[in-house]
């Protein structure tokens, strides 16, 4: 994943190496023809997404291994000194964290499936990050497939999951997110074939 804020570019990366599985690279792009690496931060797992809010980078981390019980985490890194980013907060997620988006003081994290004891469920977890050094879980919405991407606008979260292509959630009460609509593309009607692939990415354009 990648994000540009001001004159800095933030690059999340993942690697198969055991010793260096993932991290965050920070580049100065004040001269866009000559980007310069100014800092980096390594994690203990793959970094799947990055969002920069104020002086903090929020990393969605996790690796799919068993496909049933692969917990992830949100790591919060302070960027006051871009040359020396420092982790100030962390909280575990139920499944591999695939993406992260923000609305106000809340972070919305779609996650891969995990075994609940009776079935496999993905999730959208909502975290209160008003105190970046002490994030807390505010709410969870379980979905029947792996949740891969989310866009949030006001009281609504638009979720791409592995069963319905689009699920709309009312998140006006973060502790009690509720599904209010779904849309499943009938690929056989549109393409005369059923590809059976899950939705992977969603973006809301202002």
N, C-alpha and C positions, 0 to 999 in steps of 0.2 A: 504494500500500500504506500501511498505517497501524499503529502500535503505541503502546500506552500503557504507560509504566513509571513508577510512583509518581505524582508530580504533573506529569509531562511527557508530551506527546503528540508522536510523531515521524511526520511525513507525507512519504512519498516521492512525487515527482511527475515527470511527463514532459510535454514540450511540443513542438510541431512547429517552434517557432522555432529558427533556426540558431544564434543567439547565446546562447540560454538553453534548451538542450535538456532539462535535468533537474536535480534537486537534492533537498535534504532541508530541510524546514521544522520548526522546533522551537517548540512552544507550551507555555506554562505553563497548566495547568488546575487550579491550586489552588482557583480559583473556577470551578466548572464551568459557571456561567451566564455567565461572561465570560472566555473563553480569550484569552490574550495571546501574540502572537508575540514570541519572545525571541531567536531566532537562525536562521540559515540557512546552507546550504552548497550551492554549485552544482558540477555535474559537467560533463564534456564530452559526455555521452550521456544517454539516458533512464535514469531510476532505476525499476526494475521491482519491487523489494522492499526492505524494510528490516527488520533484526533488531537489537535493542539487547541487548548482553551486557556487564554491568558498566559501565565508563566508555566503551564503544565502540559505535558504530553501524556495522553491516556492510551495505553497499549492493550489491545485484545490479544491474548496469548493462548496457546494450546496446540496439541498435536494429535491427529487421529492415529491411534495405534490399534486398539482392540475393536473400535467402532461401537462399543457398548458402554464402556466406562472410561471415558477420556476427559477428566475434568480439566478446566482451564483456569484463567485468572484475568483480572484487570490489574495492570501495574501502572502506577502514577509516578511520573518522573518530573522533577523540577528542572526548569530550563533557564533559571535566572542567569546562570553562566553557561551559555551554549557550549563552551569548550569543555565543561565538566558537568554533564547532566547527572543528577542524583535521584535515586528512587526514594520517594517519601511515603508511599502508600501502596497497599496491595490487598486484594480480596479475591477469594476463590469463586469460580463459577461452576454451575452444575455440570455443564458440558464444555467442549472446546469453544472458546470465544471466537466468533468469526468476524464480527464487525462491531463498531461502537459509534453511536451518534448521541447528540445532546439536545436537550430542551431545558432551559433554565438550569437548575442545580441537579438535574437528573441525567444519568447516563443510561442509554438503552443498548442492551447487548444481546444480539441473537446468537444462539448456541446450537451445536450439533447434538445429535441424540445421545441419551444415556439410558442405561437399564434401570428401571424403577423397581424391579422385583416382579413385575407382571408384564411389562411391555416397554418398548422403546419410545421415548418422547424427546422432542426438541423443546426449546424454550426461548422466550424473550424475558431476560431478567432486567429489572430496573433498579439502579443503585443511586442512593443519595450521595453526591460527591461535594456537598457544600463545604465539607472539611476534607480537602484532598488527602490529608495524612491519615484520615480515619473514615474511609468509605463504608457505607452500610447498605445492606440489601433492603429495598423498599417494597418490591413486589415481584411476582413471577407469573408468567402466563405459559402454560404447557401447550405445545402444539404436536400434532401427530407425526411430523417429519422434522428433519434437520432445518433449523432456521438459519439462513445464510446472510441476510442483509435486511436493513431496516432504514426507513426514513421517517422522521418525526416532525409534525407540524402542529403546534398548539396542543390540543387535547387528543390528537390522534396519532397513532403509530401505524405505519404501513409496512407489513412484514412479508418478506419472501420466504416461504417454507417449502418443505419437500413433498407436500401432498397437494395443497391448494397453491396455485401460483401466487395469489395475492390475498392476504388476510388483513383486514382493517380492525384495529383495536382502539377502544375508547380508553385513554390513559389519563383522563381528567383526575382520577383518584389513583395515583401511582401504586398504592398498596393493593389495588383491586382492578387490574387491567381486565377488560372484557371484550370478547370478539363481537363485533356488530355487523360484519359483512365479509364475504369471501367471493373471490372470482377465480374460477379454474378454467384456463384456456382449453377449449376443445380442439386439440391439434388435428383431429381427424377431419373436422369440418373445414378448418383453415388450410391444412396442408395435405389432406387426403392420406395422412399417415399419423400414427401415434408414436411419438418419440420417447415418451415416458421419462423425460428428463425434468428434474426439479428446477424451479426458479432459482437463479443464482444471485441476481443483483437488482436493486431497486434504488431509484434516486428521484427526489422531488425537486423540480426546478421552480424557483420563485418567479 
